[in-house]
């Protein structure tokens, strides 16, 4: 499918993700990944701040409000809490979390798993898998739209974690 992969290897696509446990026979699967020159402990707090803002193109999905550029010392996320906030609206729910390792949420039937994979020399692979069971037309639209937005989000998390 168009837009189903960005920045991931074949082995990263083949691995199991927490969102796989929530979607049987997905019609949409998309993978994104980025290298972060910071340890997972420095990346994780930024990923958890997705609860506050989208961290992608704020002028599109946050009505121009800037996603926070400072860590706000949030408590660890818990399953059942809201997943994110965009355009002043609370969206989705966290469905699974392993602090420091993965955060999985659901928005309108689309499941997203952020997975942190520690690498050598204090670096981290930040992976994102999106999965849903939807029509093929909707899957194509979601995949392409997510490619643009998720790419920006992961690059923002990368930049912020590396800066701090």
Residue pairs with C-beta under 8 A, 6 or more apart in sequence:
1 28
1 30
1 139
1 140
1 143
2 140
2 143
2 144
3 30
3 140
3 143
3 144
3 146
3 147
4 29
4 30
4 31
4 143
5 13
5 30
5 31
5 32
6 31
6 32
6 33
6 147
6 150
6 151
7 32
7 33
7 34
7 151
7 154
8 31
8 32
8 33
8 127
9 33
12 31
12 33
12 125
12 127
13 31
17 102
17 104
17 113
17 115
17 127
17 129
17 131
18 96
18 98
18 102
18 104
18 113
18 115
19 104
19 111
19 112
19 113
19 129
19 130
19 131
20 129
20 131
21 96
22 95
22 96
22 104
22 106
22 111
22 131
23 111
23 131
23 132
23 133
24 133
25 133
26 131
26 132
26 133
27 132
27 133
27 134
27 135
27 136
27 139
28 110
28 130
28 131
28 132
28 133
28 134
28 138
28 139
28 142
28 143
29 129
29 130
29 131
30 129
30 130
30 131
30 142
30 143
30 146
30 147
30 150
31 127
31 128
31 129
31 130
32 127
32 128
32 129
32 130
32 146
32 147
32 150
32 151
32 154
33 125
33 126
33 127
33 128
33 154
34 125
34 126
34 154
34 155
34 157
34 158
35 119
35 123
35 124
35 125
35 126
35 158
36 43
36 123
36 124
36 125
36 126
36 157
36 158
36 161
36 162
37 122
37 123
37 162
38 122
38 123
38 124
38 161
38 162
38 164
39 118
39 122
39 123
39 124
40 100
40 101
40 116
40 117
40 118
40 124
41 100
42 124
42 161
42 164
43 116
43 124
43 126
43 157
43 161
44 99
44 100
44 116
45 71
45 73
45 74
46 55
46 71
46 157
46 160
46 161
47 103
47 114
47 116
47 126
47 157
48 74
48 76
48 77
48 103
49 55
49 67
49 68
49 71
49 72
49 74
50 83
50 84
50 103
50 105
50 114
50 153
51 74
51 77
51 81
51 82
51 83
51 84
51 85
51 94
52 67
52 68
52 72
52 74
52 84
52 85
53 62
53 65
53 66
53 67
53 68
53 84
53 85
53 86
54 61
54 62
54 67
54 84
54 85
54 86
54 149
54 153
55 67
55 152
55 153
55 156
55 157
56 149
56 150
56 152
56 153
56 156
57 148
57 149
57 152
58 64
58 65
58 66
58 67
60 149
61 86
61 87
61 149
62 86
62 87
63 87
63 88
65 87
65 88
67 156
69 160
71 164
76 97
76 99
77 94
77 97
77 99
77 103
78 94
78 97
79 93
79 94
79 95
79 96
79 97
80 93
80 94
81 93
81 94
82 90
82 91
82 92
82 93
82 94
83 91
83 92
83 93
83 94
83 105
83 106
83 107
84 90
84 91
84 92
84 105
84 107
85 91
91 107
92 105
92 106
92 107
92 108
93 105
93 106
94 103
94 104
94 105
95 104
95 105
95 106
95 111
96 102
96 103
96 104
96 113
97 103
97 104
100 116
101 115
101 116
102 113
102 114
102 115
102 116
103 113
103 114
104 111
104 112
104 113
104 114
105 111
105 112
106 112
109 132
109 133
109 134
110 130
110 131
110 132
110 134
110 142
111 130
111 131
111 132
112 128
112 129
112 130
112 131
113 127
113 128
113 129
113 131
114 126
114 127
114 128
115 126
115 127
115 128
115 129
116 124
116 125
116 126
116 127
117 124
117 125
117 126
117 127
118 124
119 125
124 161
126 154
126 157
126 158
128 150
128 153
128 154
130 142
130 143
130 146
130 150
132 139
132 142
134 142
